[in-house]
């Protein structure tokens, strides 16, 4: 399928790249269909709306810079997208890159969870006070690298 994208202009995408969000994303509830694209710079991805070429989100796996990151959710929270075990879930954080040069941040409070088998997705809100909407990716990566192995995994 041919798709006009925010980052790359018109490109061909495959069905395998499509992700359906039955409830949309927060603030974009009416847009339900997206494609996942590799970004030019790894480890980032683009989540591009197929319904509005001007709507796209940069995403990253939060585990890359916060190995202690956890989603403390009840089983019912992700049942509507068919996630029954961690092995079927892909977890991403939406990234903000400010135009003013301030630090690039990731939203760890509202992760995007995608069922890798069904290609259904959902954005959830975590109640854990450790996770905020703006985590400085570079600073936290440096911090966690410096103390790697020092802390155990936090419990829910």
N, C-alpha and C positions, 0 to 999 in steps of 0.2 A: 504494500500500500504506500502511496506517496503522501507525505505529510509536510506541511510547512511548519518549521520549528523556530523558536526564539533564538537559539544558539547557532544553528547551522543553516538556516533557510530551508529550502525544499530538499527532502531526503526520502529514500525508500526505507521503510521499516517492515519488519516481519511480524506475523501474528504472535510469535513467541515473546515479543517485547511488550505486548499489550498488558495493561493492568487495569482492572475494573475496581472502582471504589464505590460500593453500593450507597454509602452515605456522603460521598465527596470528601474533601479535606476541609478543616476548619477555616471558615472565611470564603470557601469555594465550594459550598455544598451542592451547587447545581452542576458542577463539572465532575463527571464521574468516570470518564475514560481517559487514560494516559498511556504513554509508552515510556519505557526505561531505556535511556541511552547512555553509553559510556561518554564521559567528559574527556576533553583533550588532555586534561591533567588528572592522573590517577592520584588518589583513590576516590575521586568524586564521580558522581553520576548526575544526569539530568532526568527529572521526572517531568515530561512534557505533556500538556493537555492535548488531546486529539480534537477537542471541541473548540479551543481558542488558542491560536498560535502564539499569542502574547503571554500566555500563562505557562510558566515552567519554573521548577524548583531545583536548586542544586542540593544534592544529598550526599551524605557520607555515613559509613558505618560508625556508630558511636564507640564501638569496642576498640577501634584503632587508636583512639586517644584517651579513652576511659575504660581500661580493662576491668574495672570494678563496676561497670554499669549493669544494672539489673532492671528488668521489667517485672514488677510485682503486681500481677494481674490475676484475677480469678479466671477459672476455666471458661466461664460464660462470656467473658469480655471479648474473646476472639472466636467464639464458636460460630458466629454469623459469617465468618470468612473461612471456616473450616480448619482453623489451626487447633490441633489437639495435642501437639507436642512441639517442643522447641526446635526439633529437627526440620519441621515443615515451615518455620518462620524465618523470614529475612527481616532485619530491623535496620532502619535508617533514621537519621536525624536530618531535618531541613537546615540548610546552612544559609547564613546571611553574610554577604560581603558588602560592607558599607562603602559608598562612593567616596566618603571623606578620608579614607585610609585608616580608620580605626580598626581594631582587631576583627578578624573573621570569627563568627560565632556559630554555634550549633544549638538547636533546640532539643534538649534532652528531656524536657517535661512533656512534650507532645510528639513522641516517636511515630514513625510510619511503619506499620507492620504489614508485610506482604506474604501471603501463602504461596510458597514456591511451586506447589503442585497445581493449584486451581487458578493462580494469578489474580486472586482477589486481595484487596488491600483495605486497610483501615488506619486512621490516625486515632491514637488514644491519648488520654491525659493521665499522667502518673501523679499520684498524691504524695510520693516520697519527697520530703523537703530538700534532699540532696540535689535533685534535678531541677534546673531552672530553664528558662527559655533562651538564655544567652550564656553559653559556656565558651570561653576563649579557647579555640582549638589548639593553636600553637602553644600557648602558655601551659595548658593542661597536658599536652603531649610531652613537653619538656619536663614538667613536674613529675609525671608518671614514669618517664624514662629514668629520671634521677633516683626515684625510690622504687624502682621495679623489684618486685618480689617482697617488698617490705610489709605490705598489707595483705591480709587475707580477704576473701570475698565477703562483701557485706551481706547480711541476711535481710530478708523481707519482713 
